[in-house]
Amino acid sequence: MDKENKAKYIYLTATLDAAVWGAELALGEGRERIYLVEPMGAIEGDPNLTDKKFPGNPTKSYRSKHPFKVVGEITIWQGHSPEQVNAMKGGLAKLKEQGIEAIED
């Protein structure tokens, strides 16, 4: 059994599609949620989805070590098909097996 590490960062995105993927792929039980937030400190590009992997940051993905203020929630959104979600989870599991994990530095 893998030990789950606590994330060093809080992640956010400026695109609804990337937010939907984040909600669908998040660990844990319960309803998937997408929040509207305001950063309370500095944010930086998420190296997992920015120039280190995808030039130009097409998902507009960021991270911060500072808290966020929740200002709302998007309650109506269309998720991906179960086949798409399962394919993405399978791809992520394959990367993990290969030792390719999130950049946390």
C-alpha positions in Angstrom: 0.0 0.0 0.0 1.4 3.4 -1.0 1.8 6.1 1.6 -0.1 9.2 0.6 2.0 12.3 0.8 0.6 15.6 1.8 0.8 18.1 -1.0 3.2 21.0 -0.5 1.0 23.2 -2.7 -2.6 24.1 -3.4 -3.4 23.9 -7.1 -5.7 26.0 -9.2 -6.6 26.6 -12.9 -8.2 29.3 -14.9 -10.0 27.0 -17.3 -13.1 25.1 -16.6 -12.0 21.9 -18.5 -8.8 21.6 -16.3 -10.9 22.3 -13.2 -13.3 19.5 -14.2 -10.4 17.1 -14.7 -9.0 18.1 -11.3 -12.4 17.4 -9.6 -12.8 14.1 -11.4 -9.2 12.9 -10.6 -9.1 14.1 -7.0 -8.6 11.5 -4.3 -11.3 11.0 -1.6 -14.9 10.2 -1.3 -17.9 12.5 -1.8 -19.2 14.9 -4.4 -16.8 16.4 -6.8 -16.5 20.2 -6.4 -15.1 23.1 -8.3 -14.6 26.3 -6.3 -14.0 29.9 -7.4 -11.1 31.2 -5.4 -8.9 34.3 -4.8 -5.3 33.7 -3.9 -4.2 35.1 -0.6 -0.5 35.1 -1.6 1.8 34.5 -4.5 1.0 32.0 -7.1 3.3 30.3 -9.7 2.9 28.2 -12.8 2.3 24.5 -12.0 5.5 22.8 -13.4 3.5 19.6 -13.9 1.4 21.4 -16.6 3.4 24.4 -17.7 6.6 24.9 -19.7 8.4 21.8 -18.2 5.7 19.6 -19.9 3.3 21.7 -22.0 4.8 24.8 -23.5 2.8 27.9 -22.9 0.7 26.6 -20.0 -2.4 25.8 -22.2 -4.4 24.7 -19.1 -3.6 27.9 -17.2 -2.6 25.9 -14.2 -1.0 27.4 -11.1 0.0 26.5 -7.6 0.7 28.3 -4.3 1.9 27.5 -0.7 -0.5 30.2 0.5 -4.2 29.8 1.3 -7.1 30.7 -1.0 -10.3 32.5 -0.2 -13.3 30.6 -1.5 -15.6 33.1 -3.2 -18.0 30.7 -4.9 -18.7 27.3 -6.3 -19.5 26.2 -9.8 -22.3 23.8 -9.3 -23.4 23.1 -12.9 -20.7 21.5 -15.1 -20.4 18.6 -17.5 -18.0 15.9 -16.5 -16.1 13.6 -18.9 -17.4 10.2 -19.8 -16.6 7.3 -17.4 -14.4 5.9 -20.2 -12.4 9.1 -20.5 -11.9 9.3 -16.7 -10.9 5.6 -16.5 -8.5 6.1 -19.4 -6.9 9.1 -17.7 -6.6 7.3 -14.4 -5.0 4.4 -16.2 -2.5 6.7 -17.8 -1.7 8.3 -14.5 -1.3 4.9 -12.8 1.1 3.8 -15.6 3.2 6.9 -15.1 3.4 6.2 -11.4 4.5 2.6 -12.1 7.3 4.1 -14.2 8.3 6.4 -11.4 7.1 9.5 -13.1 5.2 11.5 -10.4 4.2 15.1 -9.7 6.9 17.8 -9.6 6.8 19.1 -6.0 10.0 21.2 -5.9 
